[in-house]
Amino acid sequence: MLLARVIGNVVATRKDEALVGRKLLLVQPIDAKRAPVGRPLVAIDGVGAGAGEHVIYLKGREAAHPFLPKDVPTDAAIVGIVDEWHAE
């Protein structure tokens, strides 16, 4: 699992049928000190996250697992909203 901050929404008027009705968010990966790491990416939201929230997300084929038995074409999915964390 990876950490990110939601930085925006993605609106797509044409998309795969399996994505209809699902929210797409733009997330910025971050490290444990909340510093940006890499480039932003689009992730399907499975938990109702919103702009500015810190989230846990999955990448790769495992990102579709939270939506089983439906076959959702995604390689990034938000699976948790972070309330707080502490890093040394």
N, C-alpha and C positions, 0 to 999 in steps of 0.2 A: 504494500500500500504506500501511496505517495501523498505528499501535502501540496496544496495549491490554494490560491485565493481567487475567488470569482471576480472577474473584472468586466464582465459584460454578458449580454444576451446575443444569441444568433437567431436571425429570422430567415427561414428558407421557405419560399412559396412552393417550390417543387422539390420533393425528396422521396426516398424509398417509402413504400406503403407501411413498412414496419416502424417507421419513425413518425408517422402521422400521430399527432396528439402528444408527442413527447417533447419535453423542453430541452433545448440545446444551449449550453452556456460556454462562454469563453473563460478559460482558467489560466492563471499564470503559476506554473510550478514554483515552489519555494523550498528553502532548506529549513532546518530546525530553528534558525535564527530569524526566520521570516524574510530572508533576502531572496530576490528573484533568481531562479536557476533556469537557464535555457529560454526557449521561445514559448509564447502562449499557445494553447491548443483548444480545440472544441471537444467538449465532453457531454454525453447525454446525462441528464439529471435524473437520478433514481430516488432522491430523498427530499426534494423541495427546497433546494439551496437558493440563495439570492445574492445579489451584488454585494461585494465587500466581505462576504463570509469566508472563513477558512474551511476547507473541505478535505476529505480523504478521497482519493480516486485510484482507479485501477487502469492499467494499460495492457494492451495486447488482447488476445482471444478471451482471457478471463473477464474482460470488461463486459462481455455479453451475458455472463452467467447470472447476474442478479435478475435478469429479465426472462429467464427460462420459465416455462417451456417455449415461449415465443423466441423466434430467431431474429434478434435485433442486430443489424449490421453496424457494429461500433467497435472501436479499438481503444476508447477511453470512456469511463463511466464514473460518475460521482456516486459514492456509496456511503458517505457519512459527512455530517457537519461537525466540525470541531468546536467544542465549547471553550476549551483552554488547554494549554500544554506548557510544560516547563522543560527547559533544556539548559544544560550546564555549559 
